[in-house]
Amino acid sequence: MPHRVYIEKLARFVPSDAQTKPDVSFVPMLTRRRLSYLSRMVVLVSEQVSKDQNGNKLSPCKVTFSSQFGEISQQLKISQTLIDTGTVSPAHFSLSVFNASIANASILEQNTAGYSAVFSGKDAFITGLADCLAALESEDSDTRTFIFADELIPETYAPVAGVPYPNAVCAIALRLTTDESKADQTLKNVDVSSQLANLKMLRNNFDTAAEQALAFLCAIDMQRL
């Protein structure tokens, strides 16, 4: 019988008029300057779920990362540079690959447990969460983190992106566990597998994976004790 999965830690970043940019002032300046908007969101929520309520580091665990668009703004810069100059900086290229944001987060946290990156278009949130739950069921560890993030796509791509513009923007991190004793008591009523099943049934109602993520957040907030 499948294990019940609980939320140990939850973090989110949704841009608002009050806070348009993720606060990553804890990142060393030289590194911070190189981080894209997407990477900043991922680094922020990853950092928040890697600590307990007293700010102490939790044991590192494997991570599943997913995104619909990945480092799309960085990729556009690379393409523009290639068109203009015919060359690409290896350093800039390394920051434009799909998994750059979760790689940055893992390096900053010195998390050597490993991660997987899931790309599945507009179902990225659903598929990524399913991948994380499957890993929890099949592996020995009782804890795994799921991180989803998408930034605003460049306006240049709006006519061909296939989604409404401006698109939904958010980052969410869930430190999940099969150990009930580790569960966040305010989220103990949340059945993550059931919420995933509900999202799958409603998948045609969403234009983007970020909309799926926001719907998930709304659903679990309604169940918070």
C-alpha positions in Angstrom: 0.0 0.0 0.0 1.4 3.4 -0.9 2.8 5.5 1.9 0.9 8.6 3.0 3.0 11.7 2.2 3.1 14.7 4.5 4.4 18.2 4.1 7.3 18.9 6.4 8.1 22.4 5.1 6.5 24.7 2.6 7.9 27.8 1.0 6.6 30.0 -1.7 7.3 33.2 -3.6 4.6 34.9 -5.6 5.6 38.4 -6.9 3.3 41.2 -5.7 3.3 45.0 -5.7 4.7 44.8 -2.1 7.5 42.5 -3.1 8.4 42.2 -6.7 11.8 40.5 -6.3 12.9 37.5 -4.1 15.1 38.6 -1.3 18.3 36.6 -1.6 20.5 38.9 0.4 21.8 35.9 2.3 23.7 34.9 -0.9 27.2 36.2 -1.3 27.2 39.3 -3.5 29.5 37.9 -6.3 27.3 34.9 -6.6 24.0 36.9 -6.2 24.9 39.1 -9.2 25.1 36.1 -11.5 21.7 34.7 -10.5 18.7 35.2 -12.9 15.3 36.0 -11.6 14.3 32.3 -11.8 17.4 31.2 -9.9 16.7 33.8 -7.2 13.2 32.4 -6.7 14.5 28.8 -6.6 17.4 29.6 -4.2 15.0 31.5 -1.9 12.4 28.8 -1.5 15.0 26.0 -1.4 16.8 27.8 1.4 13.5 28.3 3.3 12.6 24.6 3.3 16.1 23.4 4.2 15.9 24.9 7.7 13.7 24.2 10.7 11.6 26.8 12.5 14.7 27.8 14.6 16.8 28.4 11.5 18.9 25.2 12.0 19.8 23.2 8.8 17.8 20.1 8.2 19.4 17.0 6.9 20.1 17.3 3.1 17.7 15.3 0.9 17.3 14.7 -2.8 15.3 17.2 -4.8 13.0 17.0 -7.8 12.9 20.3 -9.8 10.4 21.1 -12.5 9.6 24.1 -14.6 7.6 24.9 -17.8 10.0 27.5 -19.2 13.2 27.1 -17.3 15.9 29.8 -17.7 14.0 31.3 -20.7 15.2 34.8 -20.1 18.8 33.7 -19.9 18.3 31.6 -23.0 17.1 34.7 -24.9 20.2 36.6 -23.9 22.4 33.8 -25.1 20.5 33.7 -28.4 20.8 37.5 -28.9 24.5 37.4 -28.1 25.0 34.6 -30.6 23.2 36.5 -33.3 25.1 39.7 -32.5 28.6 38.4 -32.0 28.6 34.8 -33.2 30.1 33.7 -29.9 28.7 32.5 -26.5 30.5 32.8 -23.2 30.7 29.3 -21.6 30.0 30.9 -18.2 26.8 32.6 -19.5 25.8 29.4 -21.3 26.1 27.4 -18.1 23.6 29.8 -16.4 21.1 29.4 -19.2 20.5 25.6 -19.1 17.3 24.2 -17.8 18.6 23.0 -14.5 20.8 26.0 -13.7 18.5 27.3 -10.9 18.4 24.1 -8.9 22.1 23.6 -9.5 22.7 27.0 -8.0 20.5 26.2 -5.0 22.3 22.8 -4.4 25.7 24.5 -4.6 24.8 27.3 -2.2 23.4 24.8 0.3 26.2 22.3 -0.2 23.5 19.7 -0.8 25.3 16.7 -2.4 22.3 14.3 -2.1 21.4 14.8 -5.8 18.5 16.2 -7.8 16.4 15.4 -10.9 15.0 18.0 -13.3 11.6 17.4 -15.0 10.5 19.1 -18.1 7.0 18.3 -19.3 5.5 21.6 -20.7 2.4 23.0 -19.2 2.0 19.9 -17.0 5.4 20.5 -15.4 4.0 21.0 -11.9 1.8 17.9 -12.0 4.5 15.7 -13.5 7.2 17.0 -11.2 5.2 16.4 -8.1 4.3 12.9 -9.4 8.0 12.2 -9.9 8.8 13.3 -6.4 6.1 11.1 -4.9 7.2 8.1 -7.0 10.8 8.6 -5.8 9.6 8.7 -2.1 7.7 5.5 -2.7 10.5 3.6 -4.3 13.6 4.9 -2.5 14.9 4.2 1.0 14.8 7.8 2.2 11.7 9.1 3.9 12.2 12.7 2.8 12.5 14.5 -0.6 12.0 18.1 -1.7 9.9 19.2 -4.7 10.6 22.6 -6.2 8.7 24.2 -9.0 9.3 27.7 -10.5 8.5 29.7 -13.5 9.4 33.3 -14.3 7.7 35.8 -16.6 8.5 34.9 -20.2 10.2 37.6 -22.3 7.7 39.7 -24.2 9.7 38.8 -27.4 8.4 35.2 -27.0 4.8 36.2 -26.1 3.4 35.7 -29.7 4.8 32.2 -30.0 4.7 30.9 -26.3 1.3 29.4 -26.7 0.2 30.8 -23.3 -1.6 34.0 -22.2 0.8 36.9 -21.6 1.7 38.0 -19.0 1.9 34.4 -17.7 1.6 33.4 -14.0 4.8 33.6 -12.0 5.7 31.7 -8.8 8.0 29.4 -7.0 7.0 26.7 -4.5 9.1 24.3 -2.5 7.7 21.3 -0.6 9.8 19.3 1.7 7.8 16.0 1.7 8.1 13.1 4.0 6.5 9.7 4.7 7.3 10.1 8.4 4.2 11.5 10.1 6.3 12.7 13.1 8.1 15.2 10.8 4.9 16.7 9.4 4.0 20.4 9.8 1.2 20.2 12.3 -0.7 23.0 10.5 -0.6 21.0 7.2 -1.1 17.5 8.6 -4.6 17.3 7.1 -3.3 17.8 3.6 -3.2 14.6 1.5 -0.6 15.5 -1.1 -1.4 12.5 -3.3 -5.1 13.4 -3.3 -4.3 17.0 -4.2 -2.2 15.7 -7.1 -5.1 13.5 -8.3 -7.4 16.5 -8.2 -5.0 18.6 -10.2 -4.8 15.8 -12.8 -8.5 15.8 -13.2 -8.6 19.6 -13.7 -5.5 19.9 -15.9 -7.4 21.1 -18.9 -8.5 24.2 -16.9 -5.0 25.5 -16.7 -3.0 27.3 -19.3 0.4 27.0 -17.5 2.1 24.9 -15.0 2.4 27.9 -12.7 -1.4 28.1 -12.6 -1.4 24.5 -11.5 1.1 25.4 -8.7 -1.0 28.4 -7.5 -4.2 26.2 -7.5 -2.3 23.7 -5.4 -1.3 26.4 -2.9 -4.9 27.7 -2.7 -6.2 24.2 -2.0 -3.7 23.4 0.8 -4.1 26.8 2.4 -7.9 26.0 2.7 -7.0 22.9 4.6 -4.4 24.5 6.9 -5.2 24.0 10.6 
